[in-house]
Amino acid sequence: MSESTNLPELKDMLETGMHFGHSVKRRNPRMDKYVYAIKNGVQIFDLVKTREKLGEACEYLTEAIAKGGQILLVGTKGQAAPTIKAEAERLGVPYIANRWVGGLFTNWEQIKNRIAKLVEMKKKFEAGDYKKYTKKEQVILKREMDRLERMYGGVVLLTKLPDLVFIVDPIRENTAMAESIAKEIPIVAICDTNCDPTFITKVIPANDDALKAVVMLLESVSKAIEKGLKLAKDQAKGKV
């Protein structure tokens, strides 16, 4: 990885299998401009373009977050979820790594009340406020808190609709896509050759099924977010 740009080198990208798209039968013509060849019926990404688009996406993320924008990371597929969760928690940003909560954006006013309920319950449990209840009542309360944690644990830091969303595999995360579009929230996404990039603000064209490829891309994205957060913090302190 280049220290100056925080972008992976082409040879390293190649080693992860990032260049492999889907079969021609599954192609979306709108992604063809990022493809340079077809081998054995499989579309092959032009990694020079992938790296270029990754750089553009990272610059966009840094700039938006430096201005105070809040980002939501979304990736629930097996190879993306653990890394999304780990990086989001490290950075201190909200995320969805389990299952998209229907209405998170389109029914935000109700959803934020449920998030507030989870936060309040966690505070009370930590403070021991529930010890005054019977054991049976405590079990019921704990069960409810765990249910809310599974649904909203990753988004407790959301105090309003996010200013931008980062998505791994827009086809899988079709509900997140639909709600982001409905609320006109900019989208940055890793898009495979079967994806429709029409409503995506910044496309990162790459294999979204290869674990090593996804992790490598997320490393660059995380560093871009981290840079933006630092700039925002420095600006708030008057250093910039």
C-alpha positions in Angstrom: 0.0 0.0 0.0 1.2 3.5 -0.9 1.9 5.5 2.2 1.2 8.8 0.4 -2.2 7.8 -1.0 -3.3 5.0 1.3 -4.2 3.0 -1.9 -3.1 -0.6 -2.5 -0.6 -1.3 -5.2 -1.9 -3.0 -8.4 0.0 -6.2 -7.9 -1.4 -6.5 -4.4 -4.9 -5.9 -5.7 -4.4 -8.6 -8.3 -3.3 -11.1 -5.7 -6.6 -10.8 -3.8 -8.6 -11.7 -6.9 -10.2 -8.2 -6.9 -10.2 -8.3 -10.7 -12.7 -11.1 -11.1 -16.2 -10.1 -11.9 -19.3 -12.2 -12.5 -20.1 -14.3 -15.6 -21.2 -12.4 -18.7 -24.7 -13.8 -18.2 -25.0 -11.8 -15.0 -23.4 -8.6 -16.3 -25.0 -5.2 -15.9 -24.1 -3.1 -19.1 -23.7 0.0 -16.9 -20.6 -1.6 -15.3 -18.9 -2.5 -18.7 -16.8 0.7 -18.7 -14.8 -0.7 -15.7 -14.2 -4.1 -17.5 -11.2 -4.6 -19.8 -11.6 -8.3 -20.8 -13.7 -11.4 -20.7 -11.9 -14.7 -19.8 -13.7 -18.1 -19.8 -17.0 -16.3 -19.7 -16.1 -14.2 -16.7 -15.7 -10.4 -16.8 -12.4 -9.0 -15.6 -12.1 -5.6 -14.0 -9.6 -3.1 -15.2 -7.7 -2.7 -11.9 -6.1 0.6 -13.0 -9.7 2.0 -13.2 -10.6 0.3 -9.9 -7.6 1.9 -8.1 -8.5 5.3 -9.7 -12.1 5.1 -8.6 -11.1 3.9 -5.1 -8.9 7.0 -4.8 -11.8 9.3 -5.9 -14.1 7.6 -3.4 -11.6 8.0 -0.6 -11.0 11.7 -1.3 -14.8 12.2 -1.4 -15.2 10.4 2.0 -12.4 12.4 3.6 -13.8 15.7 2.4 -17.4 15.0 3.4 -16.4 13.8 6.9 -14.0 16.6 7.4 -16.9 19.0 6.9 -18.7 17.3 9.8 -20.6 14.7 7.8 -21.7 11.5 9.5 -21.2 8.2 7.7 -23.0 4.9 8.1 -21.1 1.7 7.1 -23.2 -1.1 5.7 -22.0 -4.6 4.9 -24.0 -7.7 6.0 -22.6 -10.4 3.7 -20.3 -12.9 5.4 -17.0 -11.7 4.0 -17.7 -8.1 4.8 -19.6 -8.0 8.0 -16.8 -8.8 10.6 -14.5 -6.2 9.0 -17.3 -3.6 8.7 -18.1 -4.0 12.4 -14.4 -4.0 13.6 -13.5 -0.9 11.5 -16.6 1.0 12.5 -16.1 0.3 16.2 -12.4 1.3 15.9 -13.4 4.6 14.2 -16.4 5.3 16.4 -18.9 5.5 13.5 -22.3 3.8 13.2 -22.7 0.6 11.1 -25.0 -2.2 10.0 -23.2 -5.6 9.9 -26.1 -7.9 10.8 -29.4 -7.1 9.1 -30.7 -3.9 7.7 -33.5 -2.5 9.9 -36.4 -1.7 7.6 -37.4 1.9 7.9 -34.1 3.0 9.4 -34.1 6.0 7.1 -37.7 6.2 5.8 -39.2 5.8 9.3 -36.4 7.5 11.2 -38.5 9.3 13.7 -39.8 6.1 15.2 -36.5 4.2 14.8 -34.6 6.9 16.8 -37.0 6.4 19.7 -36.1 2.7 19.8 -32.4 3.5 19.7 -32.9 5.9 22.6 -34.8 3.2 24.5 -31.8 0.8 24.0 -29.3 3.5 25.2 -31.5 4.2 28.2 -31.8 0.5 29.1 -28.1 -0.1 28.8 -27.4 2.8 31.2 -29.9 1.5 33.7 -28.4 -2.0 33.6 -24.9 -0.7 34.0 -26.0 1.5 36.9 -27.8 -1.4 38.6 -31.2 0.3 38.4 -32.9 -2.9 37.5 -31.8 -4.8 40.6 -35.0 -3.6 42.3 -37.0 -5.8 40.1 -37.7 -9.5 40.6 -35.3 -12.0 38.9 -38.1 -12.9 36.4 -38.6 -9.2 35.6 -34.9 -8.7 35.2 -34.7 -11.7 32.7 -37.6 -10.2 30.7 -35.9 -6.7 30.6 -32.5 -8.2 29.7 -34.1 -10.2 26.9 -35.7 -7.0 25.5 -32.4 -5.1 25.8 -30.6 -8.0 23.9 -33.3 -7.9 21.2 -32.8 -4.1 20.7 -29.0 -4.5 20.8 -29.2 -7.1 17.9 -31.3 -4.7 15.9 -29.9 -1.3 16.8 -26.5 -1.9 18.5 -24.5 -0.7 15.5 -26.4 2.5 15.0 -26.6 3.9 18.6 -24.2 6.7 17.5 -26.7 7.9 14.9 -28.4 11.0 16.2 -29.8 12.0 12.8 -30.0 10.6 9.3 -26.4 10.1 8.1 -24.9 12.5 5.5 -23.5 9.6 3.4 -23.6 5.8 3.3 -20.9 3.3 2.4 -22.2 0.0 1.1 -20.5 -3.3 0.3 -22.6 -5.0 -2.5 -25.6 -2.8 -3.3 -27.5 -5.7 -4.7 -27.5 -7.6 -1.4 -28.1 -4.3 0.5 -31.1 -3.4 -1.8 -33.2 -2.0 1.0 -30.4 0.2 2.3 -30.0 1.4 -1.3 -33.7 2.1 -1.7 -33.9 4.0 1.6 -30.8 6.0 0.9 -32.1 7.0 -2.6 -35.5 7.9 -1.1 -33.9 10.2 1.4 -31.3 11.5 -1.2 -28.4 10.4 0.9 -25.1 10.1 -1.1 -23.9 6.5 -1.6 -20.3 5.2 -1.9 -20.2 1.5 -2.8 -18.1 -1.5 -3.8 -19.8 -2.6 -7.0 -19.4 -5.9 -8.8 -20.1 -6.4 -12.6 -23.7 -7.3 -11.9 -24.5 -4.0 -10.1 -26.5 -1.1 -11.3 -24.4 2.0 -10.4 -27.0 4.6 -11.6 -27.8 6.0 -8.2 -24.4 5.6 -6.6 -22.4 8.8 -6.0 -19.0 7.1 -6.0 -18.5 3.7 -7.5 -15.6 1.4 -6.4 -15.7 -1.3 -9.2 -14.4 -4.5 -7.8 -15.0 -8.1 -6.8 -17.3 -7.9 -3.8 -17.2 -11.7 -3.1 -13.5 -12.2 -2.4 -12.8 -11.7 1.3 -9.2 -10.5 0.8 -10.3 -8.0 -1.9 -13.1 -6.6 0.3 -10.7 -6.3 3.3 -8.1 -4.5 1.2 -10.7 -2.0 -0.1 -12.1 -1.4 3.4 -8.6 -0.7 4.7 -8.3 2.2 2.3 -11.8 3.4 3.0 -11.2 3.2 6.8 -8.1 5.3 6.5 -10.0 7.9 4.4 -12.7 8.1 7.1 -10.1 8.3 9.8 -8.4 11.2 8.0 -11.7 13.0 7.7 -12.5 12.5 11.3 -9.1 13.9 12.4 -9.6 17.0 10.1 -13.0 17.6 11.5 -11.7 17.3 15.1 -8.8 19.7 14.3 -11.1 22.2 12.7 -13.4 22.1 15.8 -10.3 22.9 17.9 -9.3 25.7 15.6 -6.1 24.0 14.4 -7.0 24.2 10.7 
